[in-house]
């Protein structure tokens, strides 16, 4: 049976590595960041403009496309690539994360998850078999196993403002008196392994769609190791670290990924799900992760929050602020995105000028659509520039230039190198 994807490692620098994944719809360089097009579109952005930011692979979501317009309709219309006019690789999330994030609208049991539809309130059922069937019908290149994602931290162990954690804990305590976090992690681990076995058996297109398994375990290393061993003993084209970026601190995310990623198979792509801040991505790349996705670039862009590498901005500009009302600067000096350097993208503007912070602020204050579009394009390019810089540092095995260009990430690099030297 032919392999649905191929993965080649090109260079290594400590645990960090560059490589290339080839799929039936083309390839992408790693480490790679996947913009999120939940419902078959990166909100407000033409596919060719997404491509112009440097994106080579997109993420769609099984749960949302299953609800509307439906996977069978998309299949009838030629699959998700043709449907959304994207000719590059696509990965679909299975809906397992929605079982966590929408805990107030669902009930989980050994067989699967029953959701209350966000469209009409009807009951929607997702099981490992249904999640795989829907993804087979959608037709992406990489599909994810349906897993059980538990709360990452115990909401009773200390203060938390994470509404989703509390909702998930409340749901999971309904059949018992109180919530037992350790017991919940054990259940999630065991269930995730059993569900992966069912996913693999149900997978109808193993020669054209790569199924990735997901490693759970919370922030507990022993539980991570238990799940990793059993998930990675199931032969698959790739594997993912799940259950992070769901309430932990940035330090906890880095700690879990540093422990887990180097223990995953070397010859398979390693995917860290849902992690999107530049500090977390950088730490994970240095630990050996190859693939990332997150809604932050687009969601923040629609809310006038622009990512920058300028350490004086704390990593973001909040462009609704009145201080930008007369600021003629681009979002970020030196950025080559369509908002900051439209001429390089063939956009004709007055004197080849960038779109100013003052103008973009006006667009948001006035409720004009162009504001979210411009900041989204900038943010998407910001993350692809980050991946370019990381690949360059790995290929040259030279991190000093990376630290100079991104001083806010220098301590992340230094810490990763220190940990690596201690483990060696």
Number of C-alpha atoms within 10 A of each C-alpha: 5 7 13 18 23 17 19 15 17 13 15 18 18 16 18 25 24 24 19 18 20 16 22 17 16 15 17 19 23 26 30 29 28 24 25 26 20 19 19 21 19 20 16 15 17 15 16 12 14 21 17 16 21 19 22 22 25 25 27 25 21 27 28 20 21 22 15 12 12 16 24 16 17 21 18 11 13 14 19 25 20 13 15 16 13 21 15 19 22 25 25 25 22 25 24 26 22 19 25 24 20 16 22 17 19 20 18 17 11 12 14 22 21 18 22 17 16 13 9 8 10 11 12 15 17 22 23 27 20 16 26 27 19 21 33 24 21 28 24 25 26 24 29 26 30 30 29 30 28 29 26 20 21 18 21 13 8 7 8 14 9 13 12 17 22 19 19 24 25 16 18 21 15 11 9 8 7 12 19 14 21 15 10 19 24 18 15 22 28 16 20 27 25 17 23 24 16 17 25 20 13 17 21 15 16 18 13 18 24 23 27 28 31 30 30 31 30 29 19 13 14 11 17 21 18 16 22 26 13 16 25 20 10 14 12 16 21 24 26 26 23 24 26 26 19 22 20 18 11 15 12 15 22 23 16 20 25 22 14 19 25 15 14 23 14 11 12 19 26 26 26 26 19 20 24 20 16 20 19 19 27 23 26 29 30 28 27 27 30 28 21 23 22 20 18 21 25 26 17 18 24 21 16 25 22 26 28 22 20 16 12 10 12 11 16 18 19 17 25 19 12 12 12 19 16 13 15 14 16 19 28 21 13 9 17 19 26 22 28 24 23 17 18 12 14 10 12 11 12 8 7 13 16 22 21 20 24 21 19 27 23 19 18 18 14 10 11 12 12 14 24 25 21 24 29 30 24 28 27 27 25 24 26 21 17 20 22 16 18 24 23 16 21 23 17 12 15 12 18 14 12 18 18 11 13 17 15 18 19 17 13 20 20 15 13 22 18 12 13 15 10 8 7 7
